[in-house]
């Protein structure tokens, strides 16, 4: 079981994007910065998480690129603006990993753990036993399980999701998780 009191700067936080950091478009993609809207409390939460975790990475499936609906440059523009807003609020993301693949069997497409292994290659100090993923879908939870990390489910987009063996802890949203962690 995940004990929040154990989390310190030796831990790595993996974050999903759509539905965790920003409002998700139902059955569609965020195509540009103008469509990107942070959830309330996320920027403050990122500062709290920055103070607790030694490494923070984002892992996001971005199939819209693979489908030709947007480009890598479109995604970079969104992420550059997102990171600037986070940094201005005192938060950070050390690196963003994204998978543009359409094929669900692609090793980097969640729930497959390829993006976690890429992060470990870039940051060898990452220990999956001292890592957790925060996500809003079971594919995020299974990504965490497949990499050997702890899982935190946020109910932003799927509040009806009941208990599941892939979920260690559940919170209403990222801000709720960060506030609870700060009190631990």
N, C-alpha and C positions, 0 to 999 in steps of 0.2 A: 504494500500500500504506500502511496505517496504521502510523505510527511513534509508539509510545507516548511516546518521549522528547520529542516536539514538544508534547505536551499540557500546557497551562498555564492560567492564570486567564482567558485570552481564549477558551477553549473552553466549549461547552455540552454537557452530558450529558442525553440523553433516556433515560428508563427506562420499560420496561414494568413492570407490577405483578405480576399472577398468574403464578407460575412463575419469577419473578426475585427479587422482594422477599419474597413469601410463598408457602406451599405452595398449589398449585392443586388444585381439586377436579375430578376427571376428569369431563368432560362435564357440569359443573354450575357453579354460581356460589357465590361467598362472599357469603352473605346478611347477615351481621351480624359485629360485632367478636368475638364468642365463637368464631366459626369461623376467624378470621384468625390464622395462625401464621407468624411470621417464619421464614425459613430461618436455620439456624445461621450466625453470622458476619456477617449482613446489617447489623446495627446498627453494628458495628465498621467494616464496609466503607463505610457511609454517611459516617462521620467521615473516613475516608481520602479518599473521593471529594470531600467538602466542601472538604478542604484543597487539592485539585488543580484542580477545575473552578470557573469563575466563575459559572456558571448551571447549575442542575439542575432539570429538569422531568420530570414523569411523564406518560406518554401511555398510556391504557388503554381498550380496548373494554369496554363494560359493557352488553351486550345484554340482560342480565336486567332492566334498567329498561325498555327498549323492549318487552319481553315482558310487563311488568306483574308480574314476580315479586318485585321490590323497588322501592323509591322512591329519589328523589334524596336524601331525608333519611337513608335507610338507608346509602347510600354515603357521605354526608358524615360520619356518625357513625363509620364505619370509618376514613375518611381522617383525621379529627380525632385519633383515638386513635393511628393509625399515625404521624402527624406528631409528636405529643407524645412518643412513644417514641423516635423518631429524634432529635428536638431534645435530649432528655435525654441521649442517647448522644453528642451533639456533631455530629450530621449535620443535613441539611436537604433539603427539596425546596421550591423557590421557588414553584412553582405546579403544580397537577394539572389536566390536561385529560382529559376522558373523553367517549366517544361512546356514547350509549345506543341508537343506531340499530340496527334489525334488518336493514335493507337493506344488503347488501354493496356496493352502488353508492354509498352515501352518501359524500360527499367527506371526512367526518371519520373514517370507519371504516377502520382499518388493514386492508390495506396502503396505502390512499389517504392522502395526506400532509396532509389538512386540519388535523389537530391541530398539526402542525409549523408550518404557516402561521399558525395562531392564536397560537402562541408567538412567532413572529417579529413579529406585529403588536403584541403586548404588550411584547416586549423587542426593539426594532429592532436592537440591537447583536448579536443572534444572527447568526452567519455559518455557513451549513450546511457550508461547506468546513472549518470548525473545530468541527464537531459530530459526535457519534456517538450511536447508539442501542444500548442493551443490551437484548436480548430473548431469548426462548426458543422462538420460532417463526419460520418463514420469512416469515410476514406482517409480523413486526416488521422483519426484514431488508429486505424489499421496501418497507416504509414508509420506512426510511432511504434506500434507493436512490432512491425516488420523490421525496424531498425533497433529494437531493444530498448526503447525509451518509455518514459511515463507519459500519460495522456491527460489532457484537460479539455473537456468539451464545453463550449459556450453555446447557449441556447438562442442566440440572436435570430437565427433564421429558421431553426427547427426546434421550437420549444417543446413540441410533443414527443421528442426522442426520449424514450424510457431508458431504464438501466440496460447496459450492454457490457459484456466482459471486456471489451476494448476500451472502455471509459474508466479511468481511475477516479477523477473528480469532475464535477460539473458546476458551472457558474452561469449567471444570467448573461454576462458579457465580459469583455476584457477588463473593463474598469472594476467590475465586481471581483474578478480574480486578483487584480493588482492590489486592491484595497485589503482583501483577505490575506494575501501574502504579506503585505506590510505589517499587519497585526500579528502575524505568526512569529 
